[in-house]
């Protein structure tokens, strides 16, 4: 099982404050992009997941900021699956700048939820088979 995935994101002007520094709230979006692409790289469409009645809300988010990211920086987001999912799925992240410096570390925990009942469910078997 390959647990790691890397994606690159170019910081857009709209993601920065007046000083040209990435606004802290945008990091959660970067993490989401990394998760969705991790799923896609394994043949799992987030849209199809939701269409099948499974939701995957974030239930925990932790970000540790080390350095600032700036407008037009090329960031690399490394995502690691922490363990085989059960009712929850957990990821660790490292965000690096173009100089390979760690600018942030993060962790998210998401829960598999039945869309009809809003109750937790186990990770669907077809996802376990693909990861």
N, C-alpha and C positions, 0 to 999 in steps of 0.2 A: 504494500500500500504506500503510495507516494503521498506524504502528508503536506508537502510544502508547495507553494505557488508564489510566483513573483509577477507583479504588474508594474507598469510605469504610468505616472500621471504628471502632466505638465500643469503647474499652478497657473490658474487664470486670474486675470486682473480683478474680476468680480469676487474672488475668494479672499481678497486681502483688505486690510484696513488702510487708513490714510498714510501709514508709514510703509506700506508695501509688504507687510508681514501677514501671513495666512492667519485669518481669524480662527480662534481655537475650536469653535463649533464645526468648522468644515472638516476636521479630522474624522469625525464620525461618518461623514459621507465617503471619505477615502476608504475607510474600513469596509463600508458597505459595498463599494465597487469591487474591492478585493475579494470579498465573500462571494458575490454574485459571479465573478469571473472564475473563482475556484470551482464553484458548482458547475458552471458552463464547461470548464475544461474537462470535467468528468462526465459530460453528457447529460447534465441535469439542468433543466430550464426552471428558473425561479417562477416564471409565469405558469408553466405547466404544473409545477408543484402547487401553486395556489389554485389553479383551475381544477386540480384533483381533490381540493378540499383540505389541503394542509397549509397552515400558516406557520411562519417562523419568526415570531417577534423577538427582539432583543430584550433580555430580562436583566442583563448586567453589562455595563460598559465601564472600563477603566482605561484612562490614557495618562501616561507619564511623559510630559514634555521635557526635552533635553536641550534643543536648539530651535531657533526660528526657521521656518521655511518662508521664502520670499517669492514675489511675483516672478514668473517665468522659470522657476526652478523645476528641474526634472526630478521627481521623487520616485523612489522604488519602494513598493510596499511588499514585504515578505509576509506571507500568511502560513501558519502552521496549525494543523488540526491537532488538538491536545490529546484526544483519545477517541476511540470508536464511540459514536453517539448512542445514547439510549433515548430518554425522553428529552435530553438536552444535548446540544452540540456546542463545543467550546473551541475558540481560536485564540492563538497568540499572534501578535504582529510586531514587526519592526519596520519603521519608516526611515529610509536613508536618503540623504541628499546626493547630489552628483559627485561629491567627494568621498562617498561611502561612509560618511559620518551618520551615526544614528541620531535622528532628530526627535524621535518619539518611539515609545513602546506602548503596546496596548493589549487588552484582552477583552473579548466579548463572549457572552454566553447567550444562546438563543434556545427557545423551547419549541418543540413540535406541538402544534395546537390543532385540534379538529375545528375546521371553520364553522361547522353547523352547531356544535355544542360548546365551543370555546373551552374545551377541556384538554388537558395535556394527553398526548398519545406517544407511543414509541416511534422511533425513527422508522419510516416506511422501509420495507425490505428491499425494494428496488434501489433505494439510495445506498443502503449498506452494501449492496452488491457492486455498486459503481465506485465506492470509495475504498 
